[in-house]
Amino acid sequence: MFGNALSSICLTLAVYVCYTRIVASIENLILNFVQATYTLMQWPGVVALMAIESACIPFPSEIIMPLAGWMLIKEQGLPVIYVLAAGAWGALGNTIGSVIAYYVGVWAGRPFLNKYGRYILISQRDLDMTDRWFARSGSWTVFVSRMLPVVRTYISLPAGIARMNIYKFITYTFVGAFIWSTGLAYGGYQLGEHWEQIRNAMRPFDPVIIGIIVILIALYVYRHIKHLKGQDGKTDKI
């Protein structure tokens, strides 16, 4: 029993080490791309990169915005007040990408789930519950999600599927993204060439958040399978 537990721990550590090495390699490639983009485009590059990050493409803002605070503000000899401009540019890009993802959810996601959702354990009842949630608490859901790693990249899609009020969606997306982007840009400005410490500090939270999402999905699938078995049992009795 002890041997099995030890093996499990070693396997977990090995997987984590592989995960961190792969992530570090990918982030180095992203870093080089971001640096080249800023050299070529300056501030419009911030808008473009943050739009990509918000359109359901995992392009970490924890690299984009701190690097902007360093390269585009501190390295240019600009005062710290410019981090507000960085936050505004970042929020603009975030909003553009989020609106794109939102309308993908409206025009493609919702029709697809209405037609084929039952094959992936998403019923009309689930869609109705999602609609009610975003109608009641969508504003705060979007606002808070804009400041959560991983979640912030994908929240626009379910908001679009639920057809959340677009004006509220844009407003709360911009405000939440502005706070997030400004904070990261300020951190990059203060840390200067050591701006990567921000990403290093936040990286351990990524697998935790991903793990929570996986557990929630597993619970969702289990609940639906159990519900279907219950319905089959009732049918057999009849």
Beta strands, then each sheet from edge to edge (+ up, - down):
end
